[in-house]
Amino acid sequence: QVQLVESGGGLVQAGGSLRLSCAASGRTFSSYTMGWFRQAPGKEREFVAAISWSAGSTYYGRFTISRDNAKNTVYLQMNSLKPEDTAVYYCAASPHTIVVVTTSAYDYWGQGTQVTVSS
């Protein structure tokens, strides 16, 4: 069992930045692929970024995902935010050893953190 708790969401103006954190506890965090997803009202949950157990950081355009296995934490740095980035952001853990992008590949989910970008 893995417990995930997100933090760092909030209200930011367009063009601003936020860094989300996801603290993990329970089974061995370092063996999991970690992902970030988001869900806007009335829309499907969509993939944002993911990082395998051995990677330090990976860039996804305006977003960068990174992890610190010593702290059992994964981060999502979001830059140049746009109003369309407004959503609830979820952290998730997958037992797969490679990056996976579908929600079904992830076994554990956090409760989500709201990100609102004003224009």
Secondary structure, DSSP 4 states (H G I P E B T S, - for coil): -EEEEEE--EEEETT--EEEEEEEEES-GGGSEEEEEEE-TTS--EEEEEE-TT-SEEEETTEEEEEETTTTEEEEEE-S--GGG-EEEEEEEES-SS---SGGG--EE---EEEEEE-
